[in-house]
């Protein structure tokens, strides 16, 4: 599980907020290599300079259960849209982390840590039970 998968649960709420804010403009904070959709419909990866401005148009749940933001560049016509995972958007675009945390009402870092801890504990317990089954009731008793 990753933060993108956590955010996929909030897709509709985040999309409603994007629409309510009339597709907010955000700045790219660092140079980034992104997947873009060209005007002819083809996709490619390009490098984008820090400081570029984008309007968040929508979000959707991708193939791997992660939330993807779709953004339109403000000052360039060399491509129609850029896509970025929610986790990358929260780290690399100004204001996205604040928008997401405001909409979801959760501290994603803490929630993510809690979910990972729960998964580790569950896996450890399963492994212990498997070993106990294989070796008998005396496994782990010393």
N, C-alpha and C positions, 0 to 999 in steps of 0.2 A: 504494500500500500504506500502511496505517496500523496503529497499535498494536492496534486491534480485530481486524484481519485476522491479525496475528501471533498473537494470543491464541486465535483460533478453533481453531488446531491443538491447543491444550491443553484444549479444552472438557471432555472426559471426566475428565481428571485434576483439573481445578478442581471439577467437580461432585462427584467422589468425596470431595474434601477438605471441601466444604461439608457433605455428608452426614455425614462422620466427625466434624466439629465440631458436629454437631447444629444446623445452621442458625444461624451466629453472628450476634450483634447488632452493628450498626454505627451510628454517628452521622453525620448530614448536617452537613458542616462549614460550608457557606455556603448562603444561600437559593438555591433551584434550581427551575427550571420543568421539570416532568417529565411524561411520559406515564403515566397511571394507568388501571387497569381498575376500573371501578365494580362494585358488587355485582350489578347487573343485566346485566353483561357488556359494557357499552359502554365505549369508550375516550375519554379527554379529556386535555387538558393543563391542569395546575394549578400554581400557585406553592406551594412547600413551604418552610417556615421552617427556618433553621439550627437544629441541636440536635434535630431529629426523629430518632427511633430506628427502625431497620428490621431485620428478620431476613432474611438472604439465604436464599431458598428454593431457587433453581435458577439455571442459566445455559443459554443455547442460542445457536446460531449464527444470526444474523438474515439477512434477505434480501440484504443487501449484504456478506455474508461476515464480519461483525463479531460479536464476542461480546457478548451482552446478559445482564445480571444481572436476575433477577426477585426483588423484595423485598416483604415484607409489612410494613405499618406496625405498630408496637407499640402506640401509644396512641390511634389514631383508627380509626373505623369508616366514615368518609366515603368511603373507597375500599378495594378489596380488595388490589390489588397495584400496585407501581410498577415500571417498567422503566427501566434506565439502561445506556448503552453501557459496556463495560469501561473504556475510556479515561476517560470521565467519572467512573465509580465510583472508579477509582484516584485521581483528583484530588480528588473531593468527598466521599468517605465514609471515615471513620476505619478503618484497618486493612486495607482492601481491597488496596492496593498491596503491602503486606507479605505478605498471604496469597497473592496471585498470584505474586509473585517467589519465594516459598518453594516453591510447588507447581511452577512451571515451571523453577526453577533457573537462570534467566537474568536479566540486567539488561536490562529491556525498552528503556530509553532507549538504551543502547549497541547493542543488537541492531537496534533501529529505525533508528538513524543508519547502521549498517553496511549494512543492506538498502537504504536510500535511496541511499547512496553507490554501491553496486553497480548500482542501477537507472540512476542518472545516468551512470555510466561506460559501461554497456551502451548506453544511448540515444545518447550522444556517439559511440561507436564505430560504431553503426549509421548515424548521420547522416554521418559521415566516409566510410564505405564507399559510401553512396548518392551522395555528391558525387563521390567518386573514379570511380564507375561512370559518372556523367553527364558529367564533365569529362575523363576519361582519367587515365592514370597520373601525369601531372604535377601533379594537384591536391594542394595542400598541400606541395609539394616546395620552395618558396622560403623 
